């Protein structure tokens, strides 16, 4: 579960804003692609709104994704081919 962002005064709740920011940060999709993904889920959000939210909340979401990423281990196991 991602850490909750504080976004008082915005039209959409924090969960929807996080769902709009996450694909752009994680998969480097274009803002128009994110707009299409949200439209498939029934949310009418313009790409310019997605761009503004990524500019404002993107660093926080990216830091959370990096923090939750699994760390490499010191021991590696290789299977025989």
Phi, psi and omega in degrees: 000131181286153176293144184284131177269150178262117182221067178286136178092004178262158184292318184263152177291164183302326181297320180288322177296319178295321178293335177279327183277323187305310181297325180292320182284318186282315187250003182049050175281161176284163180294327178290326175295319177295321177301317178294320178298318179290327178294325176295333178269002175092016180249124178269099181229128179279154183298330180293324176294319177298318180299317180296319181291323177294319178296326184274314186253356188299317181297321180293317180292319179297320178295322178294319178296318178295322181292325182275351180294142180290142182272146177291145182265161179284334182255129178243136177249128179246136176274152176285144180259000000 
